[in-house]
Amino acid sequence: NPFPSPHTRTKMTALVIRTRKLMRNRLLMRKQMVLEILHPQQPCPSREAVKEKVAKMFKVKDSKCISIFGFRTIYGGGKTSGFCLVYDNVIAFKKFEPKYRQTRNGEKFKEKVPRQQRKERKNRAKKFTGTKDRKALRASRKK
């Protein structure tokens, strides 16, 4: 019974994950579903624990292909639901998943050049025209 009486003192250590609305999205190379996590008399499990369990369920080798988000614990606790995307491979994950969710998954990105520096470079480039001047500009950038 996933919902034992609240008066019992025993703690359940296993969390139960159910999938709902499972759909294979071939265009985006992923499986998408709603996850329901049953964790009676326990706090909501960590994202990593949920990802490991989902990886076992769907036989995924690399847990970086799994994106979970939008989890809400139902009032009274014991049950949490959210959304899960399981991509076919890491390439599809990087191509289709938004950058902020990739960052949450541990992906590193190159930092952008600050806005002020980009503006200064643009304005410096406006002063030069022609091929000789472009060479001079490239030489000034290398310094």
VENQUIGI-V997847 format. One line per field, one symbol per residue. phi: phi as a letter, one per 40 degrees, with the letter a starting at -180 (. if undefined). burial: I if it has 9 or more other C-alpha atoms within 8 Angstrom, else O. A space follows every 50 residues. Layout:
phi: ???
burial: ???
This chain:
phi: .cbcdcccccbcccbbbbbbfcacbcccfabbacbbbbbcfaccccdccc cccccccbfccbcccbbbagcbccdhggabbabbbbccacccdccbccdc ccccchcbbccccddccccccccccccbbgccccccccccccc
burial: OOOOOOOOOOOIOOIOIOIOOIOOIOOOIIIIIIIIIIIIIOOOOOOOOI IIIIIOOOOIOOIOIIIIOOOOIIOOIIIIIIIIIIIIOIOIIOOOIOOO IIIOOOOOOOOOOOOOOIOOOOOOOOOIOOOOIIOOIOOOOOO
